[in-house]
Each structure stands twice: as structure tokens, then as C-alpha cells.
Amino acid sequence: SFYLYTHTFRWSLILPATSIGLLSAGVLNLNNMRDYVNDKQAKKRTLVVLMGSNNAKYYHFALIFGAFVSTFVYTMLNFKSPYQFLFFLAAPLCIQDVKRVFQNTQPIELNGELRKLAFSTLLFSVTFGVGLIF
């Protein structure tokens, strides 16, 4: 979108774009983790079915952790104000999500986590944007 509006490209903008992409992939991964049993029985080839539910938990952690790391790096490279770290307000919700994913033994119980992670992604996006404005 940035390129379409400005006709210029900045490599550093890949970092926040990656963050949102990783969190969105986290929501999709959580959805696939929830549907693991049915997808496996239906012989669907989702990433979770291919890697197994235990490895999917580590993948989920990597997605969430990677989102925060890439935004942190972007913020450090473009630091102007402490308000830029507002995105960390979403961290407790994301940490809670990862903990619940690792504690989970019944995939169907992840249904409620989908909403929470989607909300955390929204909170992350809004607070990151607000931090940039201030």
C-alpha cells in the first residue's frame, strides 16, 4: 500500500508489515489447530496436519514472538518517542494465548482463543499506529 501511494519503496517497512502478517498467520494457525482432528480425518493437507499438533504449538509461538521482534526492531531503527512502544500493550494477551495453546489438550477448546488472538492483533495494530502518530 505504501508503494502504491508514494511510488517509493522503503525496506524498513517490511518489518511492521511482517508483524501484522505473522499475527494474521497466527490466527489462521490457531484455526487449523482447532480443526486438527477433523482435518486429519478428512485428509486435508493443512500445515498443522503436516507438522503435527505439537510442532504447530512451537510454530504458533514463533509467529507471535516474530511479530513482536520485527516491530521492536522497526521501532529501534526509527525511534522518535517512547510512545512507539505502545504495541507492547498487546503482549500480555499474546503471552496468555501462547500459554493456553501449549496447555491445550483438546483442539476444540481453542475456539475461544481465536477471538482473543484476533482482538490482540487488532490491539497490536492500533497501538502501533497510535505510537507512530505520537
Summary of the structure (lengths in Angstrom):
residues: 134
radius of gyration: 16.4
end to end distance: 21.7
largest distance: 51.8
contacts: 384
relative contact order: 0.16
helix: 85%
strand: 0%
